[in-house]
Amino acid sequence: MIVCGIDPGLNGGMAFLGGKKPLCMRVPVETYKIAGKRKKFIDLVSIVETLSDHKPDAVFIEKQQPMPGQGVSSTFQ
């Protein structure tokens, strides 16, 4: 049984356990220039390809929520 855990966000990560050996990686991010500014976005195509390659039996995604004193927009990046 292969299990995948995902910490979402621009600085998040993915881990696969139960295969031949554990695999940990950062969530893939692409940078685009929009209106003269560099913006980072999660690369969903790469995430889907990675999930297709490893074929996990279960995927768990961390629930995001703001902490006291933390702004909502910074929480969901």
C-alpha positions as CSV (number, residue, x, y, z in Angstrom):
1,M,0.0,0.0,0.0
2,I,1.4,3.4,-1.0
3,V,0.3,6.5,1.0
4,C,0.8,10.1,-0.1
5,G,0.8,13.1,2.2
6,I,0.6,16.6,0.9
7,D,1.3,19.9,2.7
8,P,-0.3,22.4,0.3
9,G,1.1,25.8,-0.4
10,L,3.9,27.5,-2.3
11,N,6.4,26.2,0.3
12,G,4.7,22.9,0.9
13,G,5.8,19.3,0.2
14,M,4.7,15.8,-0.9
15,A,5.7,12.5,0.6
16,F,5.1,8.9,-0.6
17,L,5.5,6.0,1.9
18,G,5.1,2.3,1.4
19,G,6.9,1.9,-2.0
20,K,10.4,0.6,-2.5
21,K,11.8,3.6,-0.5
22,P,10.2,6.8,0.9
23,L,10.1,9.8,-1.4
24,C,9.9,13.4,-0.2
25,M,9.7,16.4,-2.5
26,R,8.6,20.0,-2.6
27,V,5.3,20.9,-4.2
28,P,6.2,21.9,-7.8
29,V,6.0,25.6,-8.4
30,E,6.1,27.7,-11.6
31,T,7.0,31.4,-11.8
32,Y,5.3,33.7,-14.3
33,K,5.8,37.3,-15.0
34,I,2.5,39.1,-14.7
35,A,2.1,42.9,-15.0
36,G,5.8,43.3,-14.5
37,K,5.9,41.2,-11.3
38,R,7.1,37.7,-10.8
39,K,4.3,35.5,-9.4
40,K,4.5,31.9,-8.1
41,F,1.8,29.3,-8.8
42,I,1.5,25.7,-7.8
43,D,2.2,23.5,-10.9
44,L,-0.9,21.3,-10.8
45,V,0.1,19.4,-14.0
46,S,3.3,18.2,-12.3
47,I,1.4,17.2,-9.2
48,V,-1.0,15.1,-11.3
49,E,1.9,13.5,-13.2
50,T,3.7,12.7,-9.9
51,L,0.5,11.1,-8.5
52,S,0.0,9.1,-11.7
53,D,3.6,7.9,-11.6
54,H,3.4,6.6,-8.0
55,K,-0.2,5.5,-8.0
56,P,-0.9,6.0,-4.2
57,D,-3.7,4.0,-2.6
58,A,-4.6,6.9,-0.3
59,V,-3.8,10.6,-0.4
60,F,-4.0,12.9,2.7
61,I,-4.0,16.7,2.3
62,E,-3.3,18.9,5.3
63,K,-6.3,21.2,6.2
64,Q,-5.2,24.8,6.1
65,Q,-6.5,27.3,8.6
66,P,-5.3,30.7,9.9
67,M,-3.5,30.9,13.2
68,P,-4.4,33.6,15.7
69,G,-2.8,36.9,14.6
70,Q,-2.0,35.6,11.2
71,G,-3.6,37.2,8.1
72,V,-5.9,35.2,6.0
73,S,-4.1,35.9,2.7
74,S,-0.7,34.8,4.1
75,T,-2.3,31.6,5.5
76,F,-3.6,30.5,2.1
77,Q,-0.4,31.0,0.1
